[in-house]
Amino acid sequence: MTMRKAPRSKRLRAMAFSATVIGLSLAPVSNAPAAEKLNTTRLVSVGGDVTEIIYALGEQDRLIARDTTSLYPEAATKLPDVGYMRALSPEGILAMNPTAIIAIEGSGPPEAMNVLKSASVPFETVPNAYTREGILAKIDRVGDLLGQPDKAKALEEKVRADLDVAIADAAKRPEGERKRILFILSMQGGKIMASGTGTAADGIIKLSGSVNAVGNFPGYKPLTDEAIVEAKPDVILMMNRGDGSATKDEDLLKQPALALTPAAQNKAIIRMDGLHLLGFGPRTASAVRELNAAIYGS
């Protein structure tokens, strides 16, 4: 039941996105109202979902640079990289001579955000929530900042319709048939780092009509062997890093506590492209369908 589907990527990009989904606690950057005529002719985008929305709106010609997590579409990777979204260098961004910067909420570190906010270049943030409504709000905000509300509304309608169908199909599965999913971010030193509530992984698992096997704590944390056994996951879900750095299936199955779970006994391990799975952008309906099919085989 193993799924391997991901484009090639370098180790740095894989590690950067891995850290992104942990959801480190950073001081949020205030979301000031969009300027009436924000100059976005030379735009830097921070956040893979923000960049993807800009492309989906057909406004990519404004972009002069993007952050390390912006890996889709492939054309975005040809742009200069200003660094990882949670470890930005103000000097590197400002050296691009942008007319505006648009970043996903939670970018950092706070010190860098303060420098960028005090610079003469407008710095705007986009709200982030791992829900259907959160995706639509992102599109609306980006469209507003780009001065393209009509394009944003059209994209919202398309994405909303696609999401509603995918979510409704997943929701048809009876409660008693829904499988327990354990999302593993990493395994180092034999310790499983897993996803609790309030995370992108928790959000996509719920949208796919499944159950987060460890939905009794917030964020990401390492699990004890006892917690793994008690979770009784039917399926193990991971990001397909595509660079050879991910924990191999055979190593996962050798972990003593995991070996006792239904997921390991059935070798039910699913791997998907990280940005597609956890990006919560225009392609999330596709991710819901792909994950649902991988879990349930239909």
ABEGO torsion letter per residue (X at the ends): XBBBBBBBBBAAAAAAAAAAAAGBBBBBBBBBBBBABBBAABBBBBEAAAAAAAAAAGAAAABABBBAABAOBAAAAABBBAEBAABBBAAAAAAAGBABBBBBBGBOBAAAAAAAAABABBBBBBBBBBBAAAAAAAAAAAAAAAGBAAAAAAAAAAAAAAAAAAAAAAAABBAAABBBBBBBABBBGGBBBBBBBGBAAAAAAAAAGBBBAAAABBEBBBBBAAAAAAAGBABBBBBBAGAGABBBAAAAAABAAAAABAAAAAGBBBBBBAAAAAAGBAAAAAAAAAAAAAAAGX
